[in-house]
Amino acid sequence: MSDLLFGIVSTMGKLAVVVSALMGTVSVMTWVERRVSALIQDRWGPNRVGPFGLLQPIADGIKFIMKEDITPADAHKPIYTLAPALALVPALCAFAVIPFGPTIELLGRRIDLVIVDLNGGILVAFAAASLGVYGIVTAGWSSRSKYSLMGGLRSAAQMLSYELALTLSVMGVLLVAGTLRPMAIVEAQGGWFWNWNAFRGGGQPLGLLIFLVAGYAETNRLPFDLPEAESELVAGYHTEYSSMKFAMFFMAEYINMTTSSALAVTLFLGGWQVGVPLPFEGWSLAILQILAFVVKVGFFLFLFVWVRWTLPRFRYDQLMNLGWKGLFPLALANVMLTALLVAFGLVG
């Protein structure tokens, strides 16, 4: 098999694995969300469809497929139909540059466990993730509903505001690592867990905290779910959507959560690094490292659910004040501190 053909086949294989894993994560997270919220609120949660309600996501998927797809009479139909795809596709594309495992050897050739290994991969991930706002804004405008329009406007203002803090929060990591290549950032955090960026000097624990808070706002999750505030806007930007169009927005939210969690793991918690020296090598070590990545991402996904069912929703003025007067100055100070430490050779 030629190198070109092998490269195409391996890339398509990695693409199929990642997309399948993301879709599977969406299904699992719908179950986890309900079960965790039920435990927090001292109730049962889904427990009828399958053992412990594990087949509930399948029942939900069948329900979405069989629901009538209703389009408002006054909606701008082309953009109304396109908006769910504009939200879902960027969420999938952002994961393409995130490494989910080490370099392995197969059929005498080396394969990096990342769909696309780019030198500027971090920039690509943030650029793709930021495109999701277009799907939300166009959904709000094209629905011709005041509730949808208000949700879309809120989302645009919120996501643009918190993107500044989100982007600045990772600048410290990039300054220490000296590269924008995700695989190189993960490899630089090898060895013991105190080599992970979250535990190194230069203010990176603060960067992780800012990244997490801004990530909740970017994914429109509580306590930052003002674009979907049920008590005010019915369901916000997707009020007029039904059937699989609504399901696509639903999937985009959970995939964005997974991508945000994977980026946090890659940048701050060593990516697929286990954090302790292991007496393994080859495929055994690779499998353990992939499992380590999955466990870390699962931890951050659990935090998303835990925070949602623990904290109340902010008022809109509180949300904006936190973004512009709280997180943004902190993120800027973190960058300046890290730059000084790197310039004087104290970190990096």
WODAPE-V639730 format. One record per residue. N is the residue number from 0. PHI is phi as a letter, one per 30 degrees, with the letter a starting at -180 (none if undefined). PSI is psi in whole degrees, -180 to 180 (* if undefined). D_LAST is the distance of its C-alpha to the last C-alpha in Angstrom with 2 decimals. Layout:
((N,PHI,PSI,D_LAST) (N,PHI,PSI,D_LAST))
This chain:
((0,none,129,41.54) (1,d,160,39.87) (2,d,-38,36.12) (3,d,-47,36.75) (4,d,-40,38.95) (5,d,-40,36.63) (6,d,-41,33.73) (7,d,-45,36.00) (8,d,-44,37.27) (9,d,-38,33.88) (10,d,-43,32.56) (11,d,-38,35.73) (12,d,-45,35.48) (13,d,-38,31.94) (14,d,-44,33.15) (15,d,-40,36.15) (16,d,-45,34.16) (17,d,-46,31.70) (18,d,-43,34.55) (19,d,-42,36.69) (20,d,-41,33.96) (21,d,-44,33.37) (22,d,-38,37.14) (23,d,-38,37.52) (24,d,-39,34.86) (25,e,-47,36.90) (26,d,-46,39.99) (27,d,-40,38.44) (28,d,-30,36.84) (29,d,-36,40.24) (30,d,-44,41.60) (31,d,-42,38.71) (32,e,-45,38.95) (33,d,-41,42.64) (34,d,-43,42.46) (35,d,-43,39.70) (36,d,-37,41.48) (37,d,-41,44.69) (38,d,-41,43.27) (39,d,-36,41.91) (40,c,9,45.32) (41,h,54,47.33) (42,b,178,49.04) (43,d,-44,49.28) (44,i,-171,47.63) (45,d,123,48.53) (46,b,20,50.54) (47,c,-43,53.40) (48,d,98,52.14) (49,i,171,51.25) (50,d,127,50.10) (51,h,20,48.07) (52,i,19,48.24) (53,d,-22,45.82) (54,c,5,47.92) (55,e,-41,47.78) (56,e,-35,45.16) (57,d,-42,47.64) (58,d,-39,50.42) (59,d,-43,48.35) (60,d,-42,47.65) (61,d,-39,51.37) (62,d,-45,52.21) (63,d,-41,49.97) (64,d,-38,51.50) (65,d,-11,55.05) (66,d,148,54.69) (67,d,134,56.50) (68,c,105,54.29) (69,c,130,55.52) (70,c,124,54.75) (71,e,144,55.86) (72,d,-35,58.72) (73,c,1,57.11) (74,d,151,53.65) (75,d,96,52.29) (76,d,-43,52.54) (77,e,-48,50.33) (78,d,-36,47.28) (79,e,-40,48.17) (80,d,-34,48.10) (81,d,-28,44.91) (82,e,-46,42.81) (83,e,-37,42.06) (84,d,-36,40.73) (85,d,-25,38.55) (86,d,-38,36.96) (87,d,-44,36.72) (88,d,-46,35.61) (89,d,-33,32.34) (90,d,-39,31.43) (91,d,-40,31.95) (92,d,-33,30.21) (93,d,-27,26.92) (94,d,-10,26.52) (95,d,-24,26.92) (96,c,5,23.25) (97,c,120,21.99) (98,d,131,21.61) (99,c,8,23.79) (100,a,174,23.51) (101,d,-175,22.23) (102,d,128,23.81) (103,c,167,27.34) (104,c,128,30.17) (105,b,126,33.53) (106,h,37,36.56) (107,i,7,34.63) (108,b,149,32.11) (109,d,136,28.50) (110,b,123,27.96) (111,d,129,24.76) (112,d,66,25.54) (113,a,140,24.80) (114,d,-50,27.61) (115,b,116,25.87) (116,c,96,22.58) (117,c,146,21.58) (118,d,-33,18.70) (119,c,37,19.13) (120,d,-36,20.03) (121,d,-41,18.39) (122,d,-40,20.50) (123,d,-42,23.50) (124,d,-46,23.21) (125,d,-36,23.15) (126,d,-44,25.87) (127,d,-42,28.07) (128,d,-35,27.73) (129,d,-19,28.70) (130,d,-18,31.87) (131,d,-24,33.35) (132,d,-27,34.53) (133,d,-38,37.09) (134,d,-40,38.82) (135,d,-45,39.17) (136,d,-45,40.38) (137,d,-32,42.84) (138,d,-44,44.13) (139,d,-41,44.87) (140,d,-44,46.58) (141,d,-17,48.55) (142,d,-19,49.99) (143,h,43,52.16) (144,b,137,51.73) (145,d,-34,50.88) (146,d,-44,48.86) (147,d,-43,46.85) (148,d,-43,46.34) (149,d,-41,45.13) (150,d,-41,42.67) (151,d,-41,41.33) (152,d,-43,40.96) (153,d,-43,39.22) (154,d,-42,36.79) (155,d,-48,35.98) (156,d,-42,35.35) (157,d,-48,33.29) (158,d,-39,31.05) (159,d,-36,30.45) (160,d,-45,29.66) (161,d,-14,27.15) (162,d,-31,25.42) (163,d,-51,23.86) (164,d,-39,22.23) (165,d,-45,21.38) (166,d,-43,19.63) (167,d,-28,17.73) (168,d,-25,16.63) (169,c,-5,14.47) (170,d,-35,12.98) (171,d,-43,10.17) (172,d,-44,9.35) (173,d,-36,9.86) (174,d,-42,7.73) (175,d,-43,4.50) (176,d,-31,6.51) (177,i,22,8.02) (178,a,156,11.34) (179,c,7,14.37) (180,d,116,15.74) (181,e,-42,16.21) (182,d,-39,16.79) (183,d,-36,13.53) (184,d,-41,11.68) (185,d,-45,13.97) (186,d,-31,13.67) (187,d,-14,9.89) (188,c,20,11.12) (189,d,170,13.78) (190,i,-144,15.34) (191,d,160,16.12) (192,d,-20,16.03) (193,d,-3,13.74) (194,d,-10,10.86) (195,d,147,11.99) (196,d,-28,10.21) (197,d,-22,13.35) (198,c,2,12.90) (199,d,171,9.33) (200,d,-179,8.89) (201,i,15,8.85) (202,i,17,12.21) (203,d,-29,11.83) (204,e,-39,15.14) (205,d,-40,16.77) (206,d,-41,15.53) (207,d,-43,17.16) (208,d,-45,20.28) (209,d,-42,20.65) (210,d,-43,20.22) (211,d,-47,22.93) (212,d,-46,25.34) (213,d,-33,25.07) (214,d,-38,25.47) (215,d,-41,28.72) (216,d,-39,29.96) (217,d,-31,29.09) (218,c,6,31.07) (219,h,37,33.97) (220,c,153,33.97) (221,e,143,35.39) (222,d,24,35.01) (223,c,29,34.33) (224,c,41,37.15) (225,d,-34,39.08) (226,d,-19,39.79) (227,c,14,41.73) (228,e,106,43.15) (229,d,-36,46.28) (230,d,-16,48.04) (231,c,-41,47.87) (232,c,19,47.41) (233,i,-76,48.97) (234,b,14,46.06) (235,i,-135,44.53) (236,d,-21,43.74) (237,c,27,45.15) (238,e,-40,48.37) (239,c,9,50.56) (240,c,149,48.95) (241,b,175,50.43) (242,h,-140,50.46) (243,d,-23,47.68) (244,d,-44,46.47) (245,d,-40,45.61) (246,d,-34,44.12) (247,d,-40,41.73) (248,d,-40,40.35) (249,d,-46,40.16) (250,d,-39,38.24) (251,d,-39,35.85) (252,d,-46,34.91) (253,d,-34,34.13) (254,d,-38,32.26) (255,d,-39,30.12) (256,d,-45,29.47) (257,d,-42,28.45) (258,d,-43,26.16) (259,d,-42,24.50) (260,d,-43,24.11) (261,d,-38,22.74) (262,d,-41,20.11) (263,d,-42,19.09) (264,d,-44,18.93) (265,d,-44,17.00) (266,d,-35,14.29) (267,c,-27,14.10) (268,c,33,16.08) (269,i,5,15.12) (270,h,-124,17.89) (271,d,3,20.32) (272,d,137,18.44) (273,d,-34,20.86) (274,j,-7,18.53) (275,b,148,20.63) (276,d,137,21.64) (277,b,143,24.94) (278,d,44,27.82) (279,b,164,28.36) (280,a,169,27.83) (281,i,-142,29.22) (282,d,-33,30.78) (283,d,-45,30.78) (284,d,-41,27.01) (285,d,-42,26.72) (286,d,-42,29.22) (287,d,-38,27.45) (288,d,-38,24.14) (289,d,-42,26.11) (290,d,-38,27.82) (291,d,-43,24.59) (292,d,-44,23.57) (293,d,-42,27.12) (294,d,-43,27.17) (295,d,-44,23.98) (296,d,-41,25.39) (297,d,-36,28.72) (298,d,-46,27.32) (299,d,-34,26.09) (300,d,-39,29.42) (301,d,-38,31.24) (302,d,-40,29.43) (303,e,-47,30.76) (304,d,-44,34.25) (305,d,-46,34.03) (306,d,-39,32.98) (307,e,-42,35.72) (308,c,14,38.45) (309,c,-42,37.33) (310,c,144,36.62) (311,d,164,39.22) (312,d,140,38.80) (313,d,155,37.68) (314,d,161,40.05) (315,d,-37,39.03) (316,d,-35,38.52) (317,d,-40,36.29) (318,d,-47,34.20) (319,d,-40,33.75) (320,d,-41,33.13) (321,d,-41,30.34) (322,d,-48,28.68) (323,d,-35,29.09) (324,c,-12,29.27) (325,c,-69,27.01) (326,d,-41,24.25) (327,d,-49,23.76) (328,d,-38,23.21) (329,d,-44,20.89) (330,d,-40,18.74) (331,d,-41,18.82) (332,d,-37,17.88) (333,d,-42,14.88) (334,d,-45,13.66) (335,d,-42,14.52) (336,d,-45,12.87) (337,d,-40,9.43) (338,d,-41,10.09) (339,d,-44,11.20) (340,d,-39,8.39) (341,d,-40,6.01) (342,d,-35,9.30) (343,c,7,9.95) (344,i,22,6.96) (345,d,-24,7.04) (346,b,169,3.77) (347,j,*,0.00))
